[in-house]
């Protein structure tokens, strides 16, 4: 599945929302190496395309 182009604001909103979920105990969807912050995990999920959030326009 091809990822649609996101604006920098949409991208920031998705990463922030996912980082908040992770901070409150949501399980990460990828392997975590050592101690990683919720923000870095969310950014890595975004880079790999497995972030479980969508943008409705």
ChimeraX commands (.cxc) that place a marker at each C-alpha (Angstrom):
marker #1 position 0.00,0.00,0.00 radius 0.5
marker #1 position 1.40,3.37,-0.98 radius 0.5
marker #1 position 1.58,6.06,1.70 radius 0.5
marker #1 position -0.15,9.32,0.72 radius 0.5
marker #1 position 1.82,12.54,0.95 radius 0.5
marker #1 position 1.36,14.27,4.27 radius 0.5
marker #1 position 1.89,17.92,5.08 radius 0.5
marker #1 position 4.41,18.72,7.79 radius 0.5
marker #1 position 1.48,19.58,10.10 radius 0.5
marker #1 position -0.26,16.24,9.52 radius 0.5
marker #1 position 3.00,14.40,10.03 radius 0.5
marker #1 position 3.70,16.24,13.30 radius 0.5
marker #1 position 0.16,15.59,14.54 radius 0.5
marker #1 position 0.36,11.85,13.81 radius 0.5
marker #1 position 3.77,11.46,15.43 radius 0.5
marker #1 position 2.65,13.45,18.48 radius 0.5
marker #1 position -0.58,11.47,18.87 radius 0.5
marker #1 position 1.25,8.14,18.55 radius 0.5
marker #1 position 3.97,9.23,21.01 radius 0.5
marker #1 position 1.23,10.10,23.52 radius 0.5
marker #1 position -0.32,6.66,23.07 radius 0.5
marker #1 position 3.06,5.02,23.65 radius 0.5
marker #1 position 3.72,7.17,26.72 radius 0.5
marker #1 position 0.44,5.94,28.22 radius 0.5
marker #1 position 1.34,2.29,27.71 radius 0.5
marker #1 position 0.35,1.32,24.16 radius 0.5
marker #1 position 2.58,-1.47,22.83 radius 0.5
marker #1 position 5.09,-0.46,20.15 radius 0.5
marker #1 position 4.54,-2.01,16.72 radius 0.5
marker #1 position 8.24,-2.59,16.05 radius 0.5
marker #1 position 11.27,-3.93,17.87 radius 0.5
marker #1 position 12.56,-1.44,20.43 radius 0.5
marker #1 position 16.34,-1.33,20.87 radius 0.5
marker #1 position 17.16,-0.62,24.51 radius 0.5
marker #1 position 15.49,2.40,26.05 radius 0.5
marker #1 position 13.88,4.58,23.39 radius 0.5
marker #1 position 11.65,7.56,24.03 radius 0.5
marker #1 position 8.02,7.40,22.89 radius 0.5
marker #1 position 8.77,10.17,20.39 radius 0.5
marker #1 position 11.62,8.26,18.73 radius 0.5
marker #1 position 9.52,5.08,18.59 radius 0.5
marker #1 position 6.66,7.03,16.96 radius 0.5
marker #1 position 9.03,8.60,14.42 radius 0.5
marker #1 position 10.48,5.18,13.59 radius 0.5
marker #1 position 6.95,3.79,13.13 radius 0.5
marker #1 position 6.18,6.68,10.79 radius 0.5
marker #1 position 9.36,6.08,8.77 radius 0.5
marker #1 position 8.54,2.40,8.31 radius 0.5
marker #1 position 4.89,3.13,7.48 radius 0.5
marker #1 position 3.33,1.05,10.26 radius 0.5
marker #1 position 1.90,3.88,12.35 radius 0.5
marker #1 position -1.71,2.86,13.13 radius 0.5
marker #1 position -3.28,6.28,12.52 radius 0.5
marker #1 position -4.91,7.86,9.46 radius 0.5
marker #1 position -5.67,11.39,8.32 radius 0.5
marker #1 position -9.20,12.22,7.22 radius 0.5
marker #1 position -9.36,15.19,4.89 radius 0.5
marker link #1:1,2 radius 0.2
marker link #1:2,3 radius 0.2
marker link #1:3,4 radius 0.2
marker link #1:4,5 radius 0.2
marker link #1:5,6 radius 0.2
marker link #1:6,7 radius 0.2
marker link #1:7,8 radius 0.2
marker link #1:8,9 radius 0.2
marker link #1:9,10 radius 0.2
marker link #1:10,11 radius 0.2
marker link #1:11,12 radius 0.2
marker link #1:12,13 radius 0.2
marker link #1:13,14 radius 0.2
marker link #1:14,15 radius 0.2
marker link #1:15,16 radius 0.2
marker link #1:16,17 radius 0.2
marker link #1:17,18 radius 0.2
marker link #1:18,19 radius 0.2
marker link #1:19,20 radius 0.2
marker link #1:20,21 radius 0.2
marker link #1:21,22 radius 0.2
marker link #1:22,23 radius 0.2
marker link #1:23,24 radius 0.2
marker link #1:24,25 radius 0.2
marker link #1:25,26 radius 0.2
marker link #1:26,27 radius 0.2
marker link #1:27,28 radius 0.2
marker link #1:28,29 radius 0.2
marker link #1:29,30 radius 0.2
marker link #1:30,31 radius 0.2
marker link #1:31,32 radius 0.2
marker link #1:32,33 radius 0.2
marker link #1:33,34 radius 0.2
marker link #1:34,35 radius 0.2
marker link #1:35,36 radius 0.2
marker link #1:36,37 radius 0.2
marker link #1:37,38 radius 0.2
marker link #1:38,39 radius 0.2
marker link #1:39,40 radius 0.2
marker link #1:40,41 radius 0.2
marker link #1:41,42 radius 0.2
marker link #1:42,43 radius 0.2
marker link #1:43,44 radius 0.2
marker link #1:44,45 radius 0.2
marker link #1:45,46 radius 0.2
marker link #1:46,47 radius 0.2
marker link #1:47,48 radius 0.2
marker link #1:48,49 radius 0.2
marker link #1:49,50 radius 0.2
marker link #1:50,51 radius 0.2
marker link #1:51,52 radius 0.2
marker link #1:52,53 radius 0.2
marker link #1:53,54 radius 0.2
marker link #1:54,55 radius 0.2
marker link #1:55,56 radius 0.2
marker link #1:56,57 radius 0.2
view
